[in-house]
């Protein structure tokens, strides 16, 4: 296996620039989403009321106003971020549409630096 193959992730992750980050809402609390994949998300949760392993209904609201309903299950904390698993996953077409929107608005170079 080459070094490139070893660094390849099994899924695409979309990182959001400041001002473009979606909101994750659950039980009346909003969290900022910094990274989104089909089956997981990284949220800023410094004072989160979320408990590891507890599944909750949630809604992602993109900057376009589009809402995606799912369930989240917090799986781990990394510094000020919490990683949540999504059930059902966010459709890949939704993530790709959001990536296209960001590429048009910011360009490839800007998004690469996030």
Order of alpha helices (4+ residues) and beta strands (2+ residues): alpha-beta-beta-beta-beta-beta-beta-beta-alpha-alpha
